[in-house]
Amino acid sequence: MKPVLQERVLAMSLELSKQIWKVAFCDGQKIRRVNVQPGERAELQQQLQRARERLGLPATVRVVCCYEAGREGFWVHRFLQALGLENLVVDPASIEVNRRRRRAKTDRLDAEKLVRMLMRWLGGERTVWRTVRVPTVEEEDERRVHRERARLLQERTGHLNRMRALLFLQGHAAGGLKALDLRRCRTWEGQPLPAELQAELLREQQRVQLVDAQLAELDEAMATRLEQPQTAADRKAQKLLTLRAVGPVNAWVLGKELFGWRQLRNHRQLGAIAGLTGTPYNSGQSRREQGISKAGIVWVRSLLVELAWGWLRYQPRSALSQWYRRRFAGGGARLRRIGIVALARKLLIALWHYVEHDQLPVGAVLKPC
């Protein structure tokens, strides 16, 4: 059944890639397909004007666009809005797909599918997909600090592992690698390390020192912002920091990624963003739980699990810690791991209520002033 529109609308979908942009236009009857060079804004405007003419639509027709969230981020959305167009950024994981074992998939077909789904959305079928809330430029920029910090930690681990592996090749058990005097290191037979190996290890050591310096700079910037908050996200992160068991990094990430700018209406949305919602499989005689969806922000989910373990240690008298001990502490390791994920979801909701509604988690205590 085709969607029934109350007004004439030009729907436009973009399938973005590094090689070519596939653009599809639809007026409810016909579909027009064109190619645009990536990032060529003037060419895209020309194709839009040409589509209006070819489909017999006036220059004042309402234009609604859509594209999948991905590598380009949100600059395309802001550009389309600057042209006076309506745009939707679609969550790719929410788009329905053909369940055949082998299905045709090309950028052209994806663009056509997007524009058809957009027509359904315009016809009132709001459950056809899920859209992404686009942050402002300032809100997006606030997320740079902790994301860079996470990348630097990964780089640091990689450099240290590389140094450790190179030393193991010579039979040397590495200790403290950052301050290691390479001239005193010896091979398994008591000989100095080969010259080129020493040079490589020295360069790795210098990279570790550079990463440590940059991490210290970022940590200092975070501490300053938490002491002297400038934005709503800063203030919410500062509020989270007053709870025992919540550290500066945890408070910063939760404030910037979740509580600072997202418009959360209920606990279901909150759990979905973190990927902590259940995925039951109930069909016919089959009844089983498939685990959490893991469709949300990966580093937020891992942070919450880590925070849940800390909550058990530093908030032992809270209602959440007591609930975990009653349900899971007496079981095996697998049951405790399942339980900590459940605790992470409950803790996330409790922290949201604390930040938004000043409802302190039951039995929780604040840090001493």
Beta strands, then each sheet from edge to edge (+ up, - down):
strand 1: 9-15
strand 2: 21-26
strand 3: 31-36
strand 4: 62-68
strand 5: 86-90
strand 6: 278-283
strand 7: 286-292
sheet 1: 3+ 2- 1+ 4+ 5+
sheet 2: 6+ 7-
end
